[in-house]
Amino acid sequence: MSEFRSKGPELLIDLTEHIAVALNELVSMDDASARHVAQEVADRMAAHWGGQNIYFPMGLSVKLSRRDRQIYEDFNGTNHSDLARKYAVSLQWIYKIVKAVRKDEIARRQVDMFAPLTDD
């Protein structure tokens, strides 16, 4: 019978390494400081969520949302085909994205008539 082996320590080590690399690359933190901060973050995450099964979403909806916003920003009213090629999606998908983002933009800009008034 094989013994159950926790991936916890490996996960914390990997998390620490990824955080340290990100700190080094994104904010030019020196290696020793980056490793110290990374270890502290990993330790705090372990203390807060230790023992729980945690699912990390891949963040695809956020990435797609950014991409969709960029497509909308690049859209000039006549370049559907160009955008489909540039972003490697179908022409129909470009139409759908433009329509959805436009709808979202309109909804964000409209005032909610039923929202309570505030004294700002």
Secondary structure, DSSP 8 states (H G I E B T S, - for coil): -------HHHHHHHHHHHHHHHHHHHH---HHHHHHHHHHHHHHHHHHHTTS-------HHHHHHHHHHHHHHH--SS-HHHHHHHTT--HHHHHHHHHHHHHHHHHHHS--TTS-----
